[in-house]
Amino acid sequence: MVSQLTAINIAKMITIAIVIGLIALVGIADQRQILYACMHISYCVWWLLEQRIYPERRTFLFQEKVGPVGLISAILIIGVFYSLPAFLAFFNPDPLTIAATAAALPLFYFGSLINTSADVQKMTAKTLGRDLVSDGIWSHVRHVNYSGDLMRYLSFAIIAGSAWAFLVPLAITALYLQRIGEKEKSLSDKYPDFASYRQHSTRLIPWIW
């Protein structure tokens, strides 16, 4: 038995290996491949590095235990399926357009910044003994960490340059919608002031939903 976090960490390392393997196998044809590799590898490295910089993160995040089936599922879904845009990017012969670059880079960097800032703020608040976190970057969007993560995976799909690549952010969106429903109920039951927080915030997309 290992924690979910350990399973995810193994999956992220497999993603890094897949992208490096694609570089070795296919090579770098144009800006599409090198940009994709830099973005996805740097994200996975940051995921692993962040747990070293903020060791408290390991005490709050994905602590549920999983058996062999859970570990294999994490590897296949997070490690392999989430790497689908990488395969599509490396086997895409078309040059990367300026429009795709201009759309993907802000999504990646702002998504990463939003996701990390949200996690660090919540982790710090929990360490200090606070309950419901509803200020700062959490003021207007109740699941802003998910928003940032989806922005990042959208950037991977855009760089890949294939409609099939959007299967990954769509699958992640479906997963997050399920989690949002569960968390909304849990937070409502746990915190009396959650009702007030819900009235002046949205779930995932600012000012929309």
N, C-alpha and C positions, 0 to 999 in steps of 0.2 A: 504493500500500500504506500502510495506517495500522495503528497498534497496536489490539488489542482494546479497550484502555482508552479510546482516542480514539473508537472506534465506540460504546462504551457511553455516553460523555459526550454525544455527539451525540444518542443515543437519549433520554437523560434530559432534554435540552433540548427535544426534541420532545414528551415527556410533559408538561413544564411548559406548552408552547404549546397542547397539546390541552386541558388543564384550564382554562387561561385562555380558550381559545376557547369551551369549554362554558359558562363563566360569561357571556361576551358573548352567546352564542347563546340559552341557555336562561334565564339569570338564576339568582338564588338564591331558591328557593321556601321552604325552611325550613332548620333546623339541619343536616340531612343534607348538603346541598350545600356549605355554608360549612365545615363540619367536614372533609368529605372533601377539599375544595380545600386547606385549610390543612395537613392531614396529608401529602398526596401531594406538594404543591409544596415544603413545607419539607424533606421527605426528599430530593427531587431536588436542591434547592439545597444541602443539607448534603453530599450526595455530591460535588458540584462544589467546594464550599468547602473540604472536608476535604483535597483535594489541594493547595490553596493553603497551608493551615495546616501540613500535613505533606507537604512536597514529596518526602520519601523514599518515600512511598506509591507514587508514580508509577514508582519503580524496581523495585518488588516485584510490582506488581499488573497482571495481564493485559497482559503485554508481547509476546505472540505477534502476529505480523503477519497482517492479513487483507486480502484484495483487495476489489473491488467487491461480490462476492456476500456476503462476510462482513459488510461494512458495511450492505448493504441488509437482510440477515437481522437484524442487531442493531436496526436502525430498526423493522422490522416486528414483531419479537418483543418487544424490551424497550421500544421507544418506543410502539408502537401496541397490541399484544396485552396488555401489562401494564397498559395504560390502560383495559381493558374495565370494571373496577369503576367507573371515573370516569363512563363513559357510562351505566352502570346506575344510579349514584347520582343523576346529574343528571336522568334521565328517570323516576325513581321518585316517584310522587305521594304515597306514604304518608309520614306524619310519622315521624321517627326516634324509636324508643322509648328509654326510660331504660335498659332492659336492654341494648340494643345499644350504647349510648354507654358504659355501665359496663364492658362486655366489651372494646370496641374500644380505648378510651383506654389502659388499662394494657398491653394487648398492643403497641400502637404505641410507647409511651414506653419500656417495659422492653425491647422488642425492639430499638429503636434504640440504647438504652444498652448492651445486651449486645453487639450487632454492632459498634458503634464501639469499645467497650472491648477487645474481642477483637482487632480489627484493629490498634489502637494498641499493645497489648501485644506482639503478634507482630512488628509493624514495628520497635518499639524493640529487641526481643530480636535480630532479624536484624541491625539496625544495629550492635549491640554484639558481633556475631560468635557469638551463641549458636546452637546447633543445634536440637534438638527442644524445642519450647515445651510444657511439660506442667504448669505451675504457674499460680497466679493464677486468672483466669477460665477457663483451659483445664484446670483440675485434674480436673473431673468429667465434662466433655463434650468429646470429641475434635474435634468440628466445631461448636463453640459459635457461631461467627460465622454459620453457616448457620441455626442455631436461632433466633438473633435476627432474621435477615432473614425467615424464615418467619413469625415472630410478627407482624412489621410487615405483611406482605402479607395475613395473615389479618385484621388489623384493617381493611384497606381493603375486603375482601370483606364483613365484618360491617356496616360503615357503608353499603356499597352496597345492602344489604338485598335481595339476589337470590341464589338458589342458583347462577345462572350465573356470578356473580362468583367463586365458589370454584374455577372452572376455572384461574384464575391461580395461586393457591397450590398447587393440585394439580400443575400443570405444572412449577412451580418445585421442588416436592418430588421429582418424577420426575427432574429434572435433577440435583438435589443428591444423590439416591441413587446415580446413576451416578458423579458426581464423588467421592462418599465411597468407593465401591468402588475406584476408581482410586487415590485418595490413601492408603487403608489399605494397599494393596499397595506403593505407592511408599515410604511411611514405614517399613513393615516391612523393606523391602530396604535402606533407607538408614541407619536408626538401630537399633543393637542393643538399646537400652533401650526401644524402642517396645512390645515384647511385655509388659514390666512395666507400662507406662502403660496398655495396653489392658485389663489384668486388673482395674484399679480405676477404670475410666471407661466411659462409654457413648458411642455414636456421635453421637446427635442429640438424644435426649430424656432428660433426667436421670432416673437410676434405672430406666429402662424399656428403652431400646434405644440 
